[in-house]
Amino acid sequence: MIKNIEVSHLRILDALYQCGSVSGVAEQLSISQQAVSSQLKNIRHLLGDQVFVRSGHGMIPTSYGLQIMPHVQQVLVHLNNIPMYEETPFSEIDRTFVICATDYAQEVLLPFALKAIRKKAPKIKIIVTNIESVNLTKKMHQGLIDVVFTTSGYVPDGLLSVGLFTEKYRCVSANKNINIDNLVSLESLIKFDFVITSPGTASFIGSADTWFQQQGLMRNVVLSVPSFFMAKKSLLHSDMVAFIPSRLLPVPGVFEIPLEKYPPGYEMVAAYHQNSSRDPLLKWLIELIKENFI
């Protein structure tokens, strides 16, 4: 087995076979004649043969040179046929694609995304993980996570993000004592206890609390859960109220409370590391979601 042979060596051998002169190789490969001669010297040392020798008509291959030339050309053909990643048909991409997502994204986005990926690139294997914040940037830099579906406010420094769509909040409850015949004022709403969703870090302060303070009001949060799934389940067995994203509704047993005002919604984003910015699968998936979630 030949060791330490380089692709540049093979290209010089192939060019010598075609051109029959050092000057011709230099012109074809856009390098100096001195560089060709130096490389040829290295090749001869590696192969233990002159490979090409001078004759009255330039450089001709030795018997060993003729013997190895079909192998050299075959290797170069294989190398030239290796497609760039962007050129690989999606149907032929064979890799693992790791998605990190909030519970909202897992319920709203991922069923659509997973079906689309499976149809477009059936050889791809997919891992879905819950959202995390402590080591997210590090894991994405290491290539352990390909994309994160989360809200714009939860994208850590060091990641790029693309807006997907804006989600609106709706106020809901299972408390039948709440009169919903007319629009409910915020002053009346804050008389009820709230459940909030606080993923990642447990807290009694939710995204709507700053908005309530701007209205000169303060709500009473009595339950903090890590997911909207838990928030919806908690409402079914209590008299609490909650703000739930509109795409997670309706929920059987829970009704919407019509309000005079609503807190601002939030932007769902796809976040990724700079290293993945040219990933054709990722770019395709992001555009597909943007087109289908308005």
PLY file of the C-alpha trace (Angstrom):
ply
format ascii 1.0
element vertex 294
property float x
property float y
property float z
element edge 293
property int vertex1
property int vertex2
end_header
0.00 0.00 0.00
1.31 3.43 -0.95
1.51 5.79 2.00
1.55 9.60 2.11
0.48 10.04 -1.50
-1.49 13.27 -1.91
-4.25 14.33 -4.27
-1.94 16.99 -5.72
0.52 14.22 -6.60
-2.17 12.33 -8.48
-3.20 15.44 -10.39
0.40 16.04 -11.47
0.78 12.44 -12.66
-2.45 12.65 -14.62
-1.46 15.99 -16.15
1.99 14.67 -17.09
0.36 11.70 -18.80
-1.88 14.06 -20.78
0.60 16.84 -21.56
3.91 15.00 -21.70
5.86 18.02 -20.42
6.59 19.88 -17.21
5.68 23.19 -18.83
2.34 21.77 -19.98
1.53 20.55 -16.47
2.45 23.93 -15.00
0.10 25.69 -17.41
-2.75 23.23 -16.90
-2.57 23.29 -13.08
-1.65 27.00 -12.84
1.53 26.39 -10.86
5.20 27.07 -11.60
7.46 24.64 -13.47
9.70 24.62 -10.41
6.74 23.47 -8.27
5.97 20.67 -10.77
9.60 19.49 -10.71
9.68 19.60 -6.90
6.45 17.62 -6.62
7.66 15.08 -9.17
10.77 14.56 -7.07
8.59 13.83 -4.03
6.40 11.46 -6.04
9.42 9.49 -7.24
10.63 9.16 -3.65
7.21 7.98 -2.42
6.68 5.47 -5.23
10.28 4.23 -5.54
10.30 4.71 -9.32
11.07 7.49 -11.79
7.42 7.21 -13.02
8.11 9.73 -15.84
11.46 10.17 -17.63
12.71 12.62 -20.25
12.80 11.63 -23.89
13.26 13.42 -27.17
9.55 14.20 -27.14
9.18 15.42 -23.55
8.23 13.28 -20.54
7.07 9.71 -21.02
5.86 7.22 -18.39
7.99 4.30 -17.27
6.47 0.81 -17.33
5.46 1.33 -13.69
4.01 4.73 -14.61
1.87 3.06 -17.28
0.82 0.41 -14.78
-0.44 2.83 -12.13
-2.00 5.40 -14.46
-5.43 3.69 -14.70
-5.56 3.62 -10.89
-4.56 7.29 -10.65
-7.22 8.30 -13.13
-9.85 6.17 -11.43
-9.15 7.81 -8.07
-9.40 11.27 -9.64
-12.70 10.36 -11.30
-14.11 9.30 -7.92
-12.84 12.46 -6.27
-14.32 14.67 -8.97
-17.66 12.90 -8.60
-17.94 13.62 -4.88
-20.80 16.16 -4.74
-20.74 19.29 -2.64
-23.10 18.98 0.30
-25.44 21.56 -1.22
-25.68 19.44 -4.35
-26.62 16.19 -2.62
-30.23 15.25 -3.37
-32.33 15.38 -0.21
-33.45 11.82 -0.89
-29.80 10.71 -0.54
-28.85 12.65 2.60
-28.03 10.11 5.32
-27.48 11.82 8.68
-28.94 12.48 12.11
-30.83 15.76 12.50
-31.23 17.00 16.08
-34.06 19.40 16.96
-34.32 21.16 20.32
-37.80 22.57 20.92
-40.12 24.08 23.49
-43.23 22.08 24.37
-45.23 24.59 22.30
-43.05 23.92 19.25
-43.26 20.18 19.87
-47.05 20.37 19.73
-47.54 22.99 17.01
-44.52 22.83 14.70
-42.92 19.43 14.96
-45.73 17.19 13.69
-45.67 19.21 10.46
-41.87 19.45 10.34
-41.22 15.77 11.04
-43.69 14.66 8.38
-42.11 17.03 5.84
-38.57 15.87 6.61
-39.53 12.21 6.41
-41.11 12.77 3.02
-38.32 14.94 1.61
-35.33 13.09 3.09
-36.39 9.56 4.15
-32.85 8.45 5.08
-32.53 11.07 7.80
-32.89 10.03 11.45
-34.31 12.65 13.80
-33.75 13.32 17.50
-36.04 15.73 19.35
-34.94 17.11 22.73
-36.61 19.39 25.23
-35.54 23.01 25.37
-32.47 23.83 27.43
-30.61 27.04 28.09
-27.44 26.31 30.10
-25.39 24.46 27.46
-27.40 25.25 24.35
-24.86 27.46 22.54
-22.00 25.10 23.39
-23.89 22.05 22.11
-24.86 23.82 18.90
-21.25 24.94 18.35
-20.18 21.31 18.77
-22.78 20.22 16.21
-24.79 18.23 18.77
-27.96 20.23 18.00
-28.91 21.42 14.51
-31.79 23.80 15.21
-33.80 25.20 18.10
-37.46 26.16 17.84
-38.20 28.65 20.58
-39.34 32.22 21.25
-37.22 35.19 20.29
-36.65 36.13 23.93
-35.03 32.79 24.72
-32.32 32.76 22.03
-28.94 32.87 23.80
-26.02 34.98 22.63
-23.89 33.37 19.96
-26.74 31.95 17.89
-28.42 33.21 14.74
-32.21 33.24 14.47
-34.91 33.57 11.84
-38.46 34.67 12.66
-41.11 32.11 11.73
-44.43 33.61 12.81
-46.09 35.61 15.59
-48.26 33.83 18.14
-51.11 35.48 20.06
-52.24 34.79 23.61
-55.78 33.92 24.62
-57.10 33.96 28.18
-58.77 30.69 29.21
-60.22 28.93 32.24
-62.47 26.08 33.32
-64.03 28.24 36.07
-67.73 28.40 35.20
-68.28 31.27 37.65
-66.58 33.66 35.25
-69.11 35.66 33.28
-68.13 35.68 29.63
-71.29 37.28 28.24
-69.40 40.56 27.93
-65.79 41.60 27.54
-63.97 41.05 30.83
-61.92 43.96 32.17
-58.38 43.45 33.39
-59.44 44.74 36.80
-61.94 41.88 37.02
-59.48 39.35 35.60
-56.80 39.90 38.23
-59.25 38.88 40.95
-58.63 35.29 39.84
-55.53 33.20 40.49
-53.19 32.53 37.58
-51.15 29.58 36.38
-48.14 30.45 34.23
-45.73 28.46 32.10
-42.09 28.96 32.97
-39.87 26.60 30.94
-36.25 26.06 31.92
-36.18 28.13 35.14
-39.02 27.91 37.62
-40.50 31.33 38.37
-43.73 33.04 39.43
-43.04 35.87 36.98
-44.35 35.28 33.47
-44.10 37.14 30.19
-47.37 39.02 30.85
-46.41 40.46 34.24
-44.54 43.44 32.82
-47.56 44.15 30.63
-49.88 44.05 33.66
-47.60 46.48 35.50
-47.79 48.84 32.52
-51.56 48.79 32.99
-51.07 49.69 36.67
-52.15 46.22 37.77
-50.66 43.13 39.40
-51.95 39.60 39.04
-51.68 36.77 41.55
-49.69 33.80 40.20
-50.21 30.74 42.39
-48.87 28.00 40.13
-45.82 27.82 37.86
-45.42 24.82 35.56
-42.70 23.94 33.02
-44.96 23.41 30.00
-48.19 24.53 28.37
-49.26 20.89 28.50
-49.18 21.05 32.30
-50.83 24.47 32.31
-53.78 23.17 30.29
-54.13 20.11 32.51
-53.99 22.28 35.64
-56.83 24.47 34.40
-59.15 21.49 34.06
-59.02 20.78 37.77
-59.04 24.29 39.24
-60.65 27.71 39.14
-57.46 29.36 37.86
-57.01 31.32 34.64
-54.09 31.36 32.19
-52.81 32.90 29.00
-52.40 30.12 26.43
-51.09 30.51 22.84
-53.94 30.52 20.34
-52.55 27.60 18.31
-52.83 25.35 21.38
-56.58 25.95 21.57
-59.28 24.80 21.83
-58.89 22.57 24.87
-61.87 20.37 25.81
-63.34 21.51 29.13
-61.69 24.93 28.92
-63.31 28.06 27.52
-61.96 31.39 26.31
-62.44 34.55 28.34
-63.00 37.56 26.05
-60.88 40.47 27.30
-60.88 44.19 26.68
-57.11 44.00 26.21
-54.61 41.24 25.58
-50.89 41.02 26.38
-48.61 41.14 23.33
-47.85 37.86 21.64
-44.42 36.49 20.90
-42.34 35.58 17.87
-41.46 31.97 17.24
-37.98 31.59 15.78
-35.61 28.98 14.45
-32.20 29.44 16.06
-28.99 27.85 14.83
-25.23 28.21 15.00
-23.20 30.01 12.34
-21.64 26.65 11.45
-25.05 25.48 10.16
-25.91 28.62 8.21
-25.27 26.89 4.86
-27.03 23.64 5.74
-29.47 23.14 2.82
-31.78 20.91 4.86
-32.04 23.52 7.60
-32.65 26.35 5.12
-35.33 24.33 3.34
-37.09 23.45 6.61
-37.13 27.05 7.85
-38.59 28.35 4.59
-41.20 25.59 4.57
-42.37 26.47 8.07
-42.49 30.19 7.25
-44.66 29.45 4.22
-47.12 27.26 6.13
-47.41 29.09 9.47
-48.66 32.64 8.94
0 1
1 2
2 3
3 4
4 5
5 6
6 7
7 8
8 9
9 10
10 11
11 12
12 13
13 14
14 15
15 16
16 17
17 18
18 19
19 20
20 21
21 22
22 23
23 24
24 25
25 26
26 27
27 28
28 29
29 30
30 31
31 32
32 33
33 34
34 35
35 36
36 37
37 38
38 39
39 40
40 41
41 42
42 43
43 44
44 45
45 46
46 47
47 48
48 49
49 50
50 51
51 52
52 53
53 54
54 55
55 56
56 57
57 58
58 59
59 60
60 61
61 62
62 63
63 64
64 65
65 66
66 67
67 68
68 69
69 70
70 71
71 72
72 73
73 74
74 75
75 76
76 77
77 78
78 79
79 80
80 81
81 82
82 83
83 84
84 85
85 86
86 87
87 88
88 89
89 90
90 91
91 92
92 93
93 94
94 95
95 96
96 97
97 98
98 99
99 100
100 101
101 102
102 103
103 104
104 105
105 106
106 107
107 108
108 109
109 110
110 111
111 112
112 113
113 114
114 115
115 116
116 117
117 118
118 119
119 120
120 121
121 122
122 123
123 124
124 125
125 126
126 127
127 128
128 129
129 130
130 131
131 132
132 133
133 134
134 135
135 136
136 137
137 138
138 139
139 140
140 141
141 142
142 143
143 144
144 145
145 146
146 147
147 148
148 149
149 150
150 151
151 152
152 153
153 154
154 155
155 156
156 157
157 158
158 159
159 160
160 161
161 162
162 163
163 164
164 165
165 166
166 167
167 168
168 169
169 170
170 171
171 172
172 173
173 174
174 175
175 176
176 177
177 178
178 179
179 180
180 181
181 182
182 183
183 184
184 185
185 186
186 187
187 188
188 189
189 190
190 191
191 192
192 193
193 194
194 195
195 196
196 197
197 198
198 199
199 200
200 201
201 202
202 203
203 204
204 205
205 206
206 207
207 208
208 209
209 210
210 211
211 212
212 213
213 214
214 215
215 216
216 217
217 218
218 219
219 220
220 221
221 222
222 223
223 224
224 225
225 226
226 227
227 228
228 229
229 230
230 231
231 232
232 233
233 234
234 235
235 236
236 237
237 238
238 239
239 240
240 241
241 242
242 243
243 244
244 245
245 246
246 247
247 248
248 249
249 250
250 251
251 252
252 253
253 254
254 255
255 256
256 257
257 258
258 259
259 260
260 261
261 262
262 263
263 264
264 265
265 266
266 267
267 268
268 269
269 270
270 271
271 272
272 273
273 274
274 275
275 276
276 277
277 278
278 279
279 280
280 281
281 282
282 283
283 284
284 285
285 286
286 287
287 288
288 289
289 290
290 291
291 292
292 293
